[in-house]
């Protein structure tokens, strides 16, 4: 409700994930659909990777053009297991 009233400033992040290249297009299409809705109804908005290891190269390639001029965020090394992974 507050977001619709515009009493607070929000920045919306549509997180994208999918490390399996076979799901690249459907994951991108669904994320882009959400992105397009937020652009119209509740900007500002960015398509952003969930984590460095959670996107295939193909999916990275599809979302990278959306980074220009946008705020980006990414989960990285939030747990000891992730530290060990890296």
Secondary structure by P-SEA (a helix, b strand, c coil): cccccccbbbbbbbbbbbccccaaaaaaaaaaaaaaaaacccccccccccccccccaaaaaaaccccccbbbbbbccccaaaaaac
